[in-house]
């Protein structure tokens, strides 16, 4: 996934993987909701290896705050796709 964000006044594009949060059940612990940063771009320059650990942590925390909205967006897209598929069957 890719998102444009601003950290410390700097606009950047972050490429990352994330796992949706799965709440705990009787048999399994909670899991997911984590973000793995793959690349950070400022403009068209890849700067991941140049970033301080504190900045990487700030980026990760910012993205983790966006996860609920990303999960909602994913659910909405899935529902829309299902609706479109059903509509094609009947019309």
N, C-alpha and C positions, 0 to 999 in steps of 0.2 A: 504494500500500500504506500501511497505517497501523499504527504500533506505539506502545505506551505505554512510556516509559523514564524513568529517573531520572538526572538530571545535577546535580551539585553539591547534592544533597539536594532537588531540585525535581522533582516528577512532572510529566511533560508528554506530550502526544500529538503525534507527528510524522507528518505525511503526506509521503510521498516516493516517488520512482521509483527503481528500481535495475535494473541490467542484469546478468544472470547471467554469471559468469566463464566464458570460453571459453579453454582452454589453447592455447598456440601449436601450430601444425602446421608441417610442412615448408614450406608455401606461405604461411601467414598468421601474423602475430604474435598473441600473447595479447591478449585484449580483454575488456571487461566487468568486473564486480565493483565498479562505481562506484555511488555513491548521490547522488541529486539531491534535496535538501530542498525541498519545495514550501511547507509550512506547519508552524508550530509553535504548538501550543495549550497554554496553561496554564489548566486549568479549561475554560471556554468562550470564553476570550479569545485571539484570534489575536495572537501576539507576535513573529512572524518578523522584522519590520522593526526591532524594538527590541533584538534580540540582538547582542551584541558578536561580532566575527569569531572570537575565541577560543572562545566558547561554541558557535557554529555548527560550528567545526572539531571540538570535542569530541563534539557530537551526531553529526556525520558519521562520525567514527572509531568511535564506539560502534555505529552502525548497520552499518558495514562489517564489524565483528567478528561481527555477527549474520548476515551473508550466508550463510555455509556452512549454518547451521541453516535459513535461509529457503529455500535451494535444496533442501535435503533435504525440507523440508515440501512444497515445490512438487512434487518428484518423487513423494512418497508420495501426494499428492492425485491426481496424474495416474494413478498406478498403480491407486489405488482406483477412480477413475472408469472406467478401462479394464476393471477386473474387474467392476464393476457392469454395464457395457454388455454384456460377454460373458455374464454370468449371466442377464441379461434375455433374451438370444437362446436360451439353452438351457433355461430353466425357465419 
